[in-house]
């Protein structure tokens, strides 16, 4: 394997051919799009640093452009920064699905009568993935992304790589280390997927993670009843939230759904806690027009794709590398539970049927067993209020790999190092990647977004 680099805007670009199926190395090939930003202090160069974020699968990450976040940092002085679009994404060979528009209304608290429609939407979505994805789908997996990374290492002529992985990328890094321990040097896993959970369990964990932030916000708000007037206990504050839900339901499911989303997302951002308390109070007795104005900026999960178009479908392929329940009643029972326990931040939608319930291809191999045997102790970074990747995942990953753990305290941040401007995290991780100096085994640092400066009641 050899690479031919071209330069555009000061960044080197190349394409690497790798097997679609590593069991047939001389069979069909796919392309990986790479970038390189050379170390700015060649005399101190210690190797290459690969990075992956986004997903699951990488299709919502920065891909080739992710290394740009390290430009001008101490890390860039000593590493060639290597970016790549994971297989199926970006400028690499893409994995597509036909776009199909869901029939079920977007509802944060769907009634039982909507469950079959939600399930049918997912069955149709899986068939759309099969139509456009064809024979490529079974080969878009974390194991194969790890193999692609090792192919990149070989093509670069490097004995080892160092790695920074965010969210899904944390799992990629752990799988790479398990499969190719002799090829891994220093590793940072940020906002971790739990190595003990399936993708189904990982999705479900988001409901609890969101609710933990909501409960903390409710407790903080209750300690400031003189300011907000929503109650003197967390339970009373949440009762006010549900009063607001009941008021909005008079105007249909859309406003109530947007409000449920706002509660979950703003509770995760400590800087928006005052805004959320005011929003609850203003919406509790408001009319429909005012509610429309107050919730106009709240987003949903629904895309604006057009039926019949193509979209990248790596998410659906990678999350099917674990087995999903095939009994639809399992999902219905979980949705009923989540509707009661985790209604905010679209928590119930984490429990709804996924395409995995209707998988149309056979697994070629089991997911990798996560171990650390043969590469150095690394570093895990995890915010305690991360709503996407539950804090328990970071703890479990650190325990499984014997890694040192940096906990970002009282923070809903997701993908922290170099992306959230947290000087405490950045300094510790840079010191490790550049000088090999690990922080204490369990280190706690503050988040970057403090709670609003509103005194608690006396």
C-alpha positions in Angstrom: 0.0 0.0 0.0 1.3 3.4 -0.9 -0.2 6.9 -0.6 0.0 9.7 -3.1 -0.6 13.0 -1.3 -1.8 16.3 -2.8 -2.0 19.6 -1.1 -5.1 21.9 -0.8 -5.2 24.9 1.6 -2.2 23.7 3.4 -3.6 20.2 4.2 -2.4 17.0 2.5 -5.0 14.7 1.0 -4.8 11.1 -0.1 -7.0 8.1 -0.9 -6.2 4.6 0.4 -7.7 1.4 -1.1 -8.7 -1.2 1.4 -10.7 -4.5 1.2 -14.4 -4.3 1.5 -14.2 -7.7 3.2 -10.9 -8.3 5.0 -11.5 -12.0 4.8 -11.0 -11.6 1.0 -8.1 -9.1 0.9 -7.7 -9.3 -2.9 -11.4 -9.0 -3.5 -13.5 -5.9 -3.9 -11.8 -2.7 -2.7 -13.2 0.5 -1.3 -11.6 3.9 -0.7 -10.8 5.8 2.4 -10.3 9.6 2.2 -7.4 10.8 4.4 -5.8 14.1 5.5 -2.5 14.9 7.1 -1.3 18.0 8.9 2.4 17.5 9.6 4.0 18.1 13.0 5.1 21.7 13.3 8.2 20.9 15.2 9.8 18.0 13.2 12.8 17.7 15.6 10.4 16.7 18.3 8.0 14.5 16.2 6.9 11.4 18.0 4.5 9.9 15.5 1.0 10.2 14.1 -2.3 10.9 15.9 -5.5 9.5 14.4 -8.9 10.7 15.6 -12.5 9.7 15.2 -15.8 11.2 16.4 -19.5 11.2 15.7 -21.9 8.4 15.1 -22.4 5.7 15.9 -20.5 5.0 12.7 -18.9 8.4 12.2 -21.4 9.9 9.7 -22.2 12.7 12.0 -18.6 13.4 12.9 -16.0 15.7 11.4 -14.1 12.9 9.7 -11.1 14.2 7.7 -11.5 17.6 9.3 -11.4 16.5 12.9 -7.7 17.1 13.2 -8.2 20.8 12.6 -9.3 21.1 16.2 -5.7 20.2 17.3 -4.0 22.7 14.9 -1.8 25.2 16.8 -1.9 23.1 20.0 1.1 21.4 21.7 -0.2 18.1 20.2 0.3 19.4 16.7 3.9 20.3 17.4 4.9 16.7 17.9 2.4 14.6 15.9 1.4 14.4 12.3 -2.4 14.8 12.6 -4.2 12.2 10.5 -7.9 12.4 9.7 -10.1 10.1 7.7 -13.7 9.6 6.8 -14.7 6.1 8.2 -15.8 3.6 5.6 -19.3 4.4 4.3 -19.0 8.2 5.1 -17.9 11.5 3.6 -15.4 11.3 0.7 -14.7 7.6 1.4 -16.8 5.0 -0.4 -20.3 5.7 0.9 -23.0 3.4 2.2 -26.4 4.6 1.2 -30.0 4.1 2.1 -33.2 5.2 0.3 -34.9 8.0 2.2 -38.3 7.1 3.5 -40.5 9.5 5.5 -41.9 8.2 8.8 -45.7 7.8 9.1 -45.9 8.1 12.9 -46.2 11.6 14.2 -43.3 13.0 16.1 -44.5 12.5 19.7 -42.5 12.5 22.9 -45.2 10.5 24.7 -46.8 8.3 22.0 -49.9 6.4 23.0 -50.0 2.7 22.8 -52.1 3.0 19.6 -49.0 4.6 17.9 -46.6 1.8 18.7 -47.4 -0.4 15.7 -46.9 2.6 13.3 -43.6 3.4 14.9 -42.5 -0.3 14.5 -43.7 -0.3 10.8 -41.7 2.9 10.2 -38.5 1.1 11.3 -39.3 -2.0 9.3 -39.7 0.2 6.2 -36.5 2.0 7.1 -34.5 -1.2 7.3 -35.8 -2.3 3.9 -34.7 1.1 2.5 -31.2 0.5 3.9 -31.1 -3.0 2.3 -32.2 -1.6 -1.1 -29.5 1.0 -1.4 -26.8 -0.5 0.8 -26.8 -4.0 -0.7 -23.8 -6.2 -0.1 -21.8 -3.4 1.5 -23.8 -3.2 4.7 -22.5 -6.3 6.5 -18.9 -5.0 6.1 -19.5 -1.6 7.7 -18.7 -2.4 11.3 -16.4 -1.2 14.1 -14.1 -4.2 13.6 -13.6 -3.2 10.0 -13.1 0.4 10.9 -10.4 -0.7 13.3 -8.8 -2.8 10.5 -9.0 0.3 8.2 -7.1 2.2 10.9 -4.4 -0.4 10.9 -4.2 -0.3 7.1 -3.7 3.5 7.5 -0.9 2.8 10.0 0.8 0.4 7.6 0.4 2.8 4.6 2.0 5.6 6.6 5.0 3.4 7.5 4.4 3.8 11.2 5.1 1.2 13.8 2.4 2.6 16.1 -0.4 5.2 16.1 -1.7 7.4 18.9 -5.4 7.9 19.0 -8.1 10.3 20.2 -11.7 9.0 20.0 -14.9 10.8 20.8 -18.2 9.1 21.6 -18.5 6.4 19.0 -14.8 7.0 18.3 -14.1 5.9 21.9 -15.4 2.5 21.0 -13.4 2.4 17.8 -10.2 3.1 19.8 -11.0 0.4 22.4 -11.7 -2.1 19.6 -8.5 -1.1 17.8 -6.5 -1.6 20.9 -8.2 -5.0 21.5 -7.5 -6.2 17.9 -4.1 -4.5 17.2 -2.5 -3.9 20.6 1.0 -3.8 19.2 0.0 -0.9 16.9 -1.4 1.4 19.6 0.7 3.9 21.6 -1.1 6.7 23.6 -4.9 6.7 23.6 -7.6 9.2 24.8 -11.2 8.0 24.9 -13.6 10.9 25.4 -17.4 10.5 26.1 -17.3 6.8 26.1 -19.6 4.1 24.9 -20.0 1.5 27.6 -18.0 -1.6 26.7 -20.5 -3.8 28.6 -23.6 -2.6 26.8 -25.1 -3.5 23.4 -26.2 -0.7 21.2 -29.7 -1.3 22.3 -28.7 -0.9 26.0 -26.6 2.2 25.0 -29.7 3.8 23.4 -31.8 3.0 26.5 -29.2 4.5 28.8 -29.8 8.0 27.4 -33.2 8.1 29.0 -31.7 7.8 32.5 -28.8 10.2 31.6 -31.3 12.9 30.5 -33.4 12.4 33.6 -30.4 12.7 35.9 -29.9 16.2 34.5 -33.6 17.1 34.9 -33.6 15.9 38.5 -30.5 18.1 39.3 -32.1 21.1 37.7 -35.3 20.5 39.6 -33.4 20.3 42.9 -31.5 23.5 42.1 -34.7 25.3 41.1 -36.5 24.2 44.3 -33.7 25.9 46.3 -34.6 29.2 44.7 -38.4 29.2 45.1 -38.4 32.9 46.0 -36.9 33.6 42.6 -38.8 31.2 40.4 -41.9 30.3 42.4 -42.0 26.6 41.2 -41.9 24.9 44.6 -39.6 24.1 47.5 -38.7 20.5 46.5 -37.6 18.8 43.4 -40.9 16.9 43.3 -42.9 20.1 43.4 -40.9 21.6 40.6 -41.5 18.5 38.5 -45.2 18.8 39.3 -45.1 22.3 37.8 -43.4 20.9 34.7 -46.2 18.3 34.3 -48.7 21.1 34.8 -47.1 22.9 31.9 -47.2 19.6 29.9 -51.0 19.4 30.6 -51.5 23.0 29.5 -49.7 22.5 26.2 -51.5 19.3 25.4 -54.6 21.3 25.0 -53.0 22.7 21.8 -52.0 19.3 20.4 -48.9 17.0 20.6 -46.4 19.2 18.8 -46.0 21.9 21.4 -46.0 19.4 24.2 -43.3 17.4 22.4 -41.2 20.5 21.8 -41.5 21.4 25.5 -40.5 17.9 26.6 -37.5 18.3 24.3 -36.6 21.6 25.8 -36.7 20.3 29.3 -34.3 17.5 28.5 -31.8 19.5 26.4 -31.7 22.7 28.6 -31.4 20.7 31.8 -28.2 19.2 30.4 -26.7 22.7 29.9 -26.1 24.2 33.3 -25.9 27.7 31.8 -29.6 27.4 30.7 -31.0 26.4 34.0 -32.5 29.8 34.7 -34.0 30.0 31.2 -35.6 26.6 31.7 -37.2 27.6 35.0 -38.6 30.8 33.4 -39.8 28.8 30.4 -41.8 26.4 32.7 -43.3 29.3 34.5 -44.3 31.2 31.4 -45.8 28.2 29.6 -47.8 26.8 32.5 -50.8 29.1 31.8 -50.0 30.6 28.4 -52.1 30.6 25.3 -51.2 28.8 22.1 -49.8 31.8 20.2 -47.4 32.6 23.1 -46.4 29.0 23.4 -45.6 28.9 19.7 -43.3 31.9 20.1 -41.6 30.6 23.2 -40.8 27.2 21.7 -40.1 28.3 18.2 -36.3 27.7 18.5 -36.7 24.1 20.0 -35.5 21.5 17.5 -36.8 18.0 16.8 -35.3 14.8 15.4 -37.2 15.0 12.1 -35.1 15.6 9.0 -36.2 17.4 5.9 -35.2 14.6 3.5 -37.3 14.1 0.5 -38.8 10.7 -0.3 -36.8 8.8 -2.9 -33.4 10.5 -2.3 -30.4 8.8 -0.9 -28.7 9.4 2.5 -25.7 8.0 4.3 -26.8 5.0 6.4 -23.7 4.0 8.4 -25.6 4.5 11.7 -28.0 1.7 10.8 -25.2 -0.7 9.8 -22.9 -0.1 12.8 -25.6 -0.3 15.4 -26.7 -3.6 14.0 -23.4 -5.2 14.8 -25.0 -6.2 18.1 -28.1 -8.3 18.3 -31.4 -6.5 18.9 -34.6 -8.0 20.4 -36.8 -9.4 17.6 -39.9 -9.5 19.8 -41.6 -6.1 19.2 -43.4 -6.4 22.6 -40.1 -5.9 24.3 -39.9 -2.4 22.8 -43.5 -1.7 23.6 -43.0 -2.6 27.3 -39.9 -0.4 27.4 -41.7 2.5 25.8 -44.4 2.3 28.4 -41.8 2.4 31.1 -39.9 5.3 29.6 -43.1 7.3 28.9 -43.6 7.3 32.7 -40.0 7.6 33.9 -38.1 9.5 31.1 -40.5 11.6 29.1 -38.1 14.6 28.7 -35.5 15.1 26.0 -37.4 12.6 23.8 -36.3 9.9 26.2 -39.1 7.5 25.2 -37.9 7.5 21.6 -34.7 5.8 22.8 -36.9 2.8 23.7 -38.9 2.6 20.5 -38.2 -0.2 17.9 -35.1 0.3 15.9 -34.1 -1.2 12.5 -32.2 -3.9 14.4 -35.5 -5.5 15.2 -35.9 -6.2 11.5 -32.3 -6.8 10.4 -32.1 -8.1 6.9 -28.5 -9.3 6.9 -26.5 -11.8 8.9 -23.6 -10.8 11.1 -20.2 -11.8 9.6 -18.5 -11.9 13.0 -19.3 -11.1 16.7 -18.3 -7.7 18.1 -14.8 -7.5 19.5 -14.2 -8.3 23.2 -12.8 -5.1 24.8 -9.5 -5.8 26.5 -6.1 -4.1 27.1 -3.3 -6.5 26.7 -0.1 -5.2 25.0 -0.5 -1.5 24.8 0.1 1.3 27.4 -2.3 2.6 30.0 -4.5 5.4 28.4 -6.8 8.1 29.4 -10.6 8.4 29.6 -12.5 11.7 29.7 -16.2 11.8 30.8 -18.6 14.5 31.8 -20.8 13.4 34.7 -23.9 14.8 33.0 -23.3 13.7 29.4 -26.8 12.9 28.1 -25.6 11.1 25.0 -23.0 8.7 26.6 -23.9 7.9 30.2 -21.3 8.7 32.8 -21.4 5.0 33.7 -19.9 4.2 30.3 -16.8 6.2 31.0 -16.3 4.6 34.4 -16.8 1.1 32.9 -14.4 1.8 30.0 -11.7 3.1 32.4 -12.2 0.1 34.7 -12.1 -2.4 31.8 -8.9 -0.9 30.3 -7.2 0.1 33.5 -7.2 3.7 32.2 -6.9 6.9 34.2 -10.2 8.7 34.3 -10.8 12.5 34.2 -14.3 13.3 35.4 -15.7 16.7 34.3 -17.9 17.5 37.3 -21.3 19.1 37.1 -21.3 19.2 33.3 -23.5 18.1 30.5 -20.7 18.4 28.0 -20.3 15.8 25.3 -17.0 15.3 23.4 -14.9 17.5 25.7 -11.1 17.5 24.9 -10.2 20.3 22.4 -13.9 20.7 21.5 -15.4 22.4 24.6 -12.6 24.8 25.4 -12.2 23.3 28.9 -8.7 24.5 29.9 -8.4 21.9 32.7 -9.1 18.9 30.4 -7.0 20.3 27.6 -4.0 20.8 29.8 -4.1 17.3 31.3 -4.7 15.6 27.9 -2.0 17.6 26.1 0.5 16.8 28.9 -0.3 13.1 28.5 -0.2 13.0 24.6 3.0 15.1 24.4 5.0 14.1 27.4 3.4 10.8 28.4 2.5 12.2 31.9 -0.8 10.7 33.1 -3.0 12.6 35.7 -4.1 10.7 38.8 -6.0 7.6 38.3 -9.2 9.4 39.2 -9.1 13.1 38.6 -12.0 15.6 38.8 -12.1 18.9 37.0 -14.8 21.5 36.7 -17.0 22.0 33.6 -16.9 25.2 31.6 -20.5 26.2 32.0 -21.3 27.2 35.6 -24.8 27.2 37.1 -26.5 30.6 37.0 -25.4 33.0 39.7 -28.7 33.1 41.6 -28.4 32.7 45.4 -30.3 29.9 47.0 -33.1 30.8 49.5 -31.9 31.4 53.0 
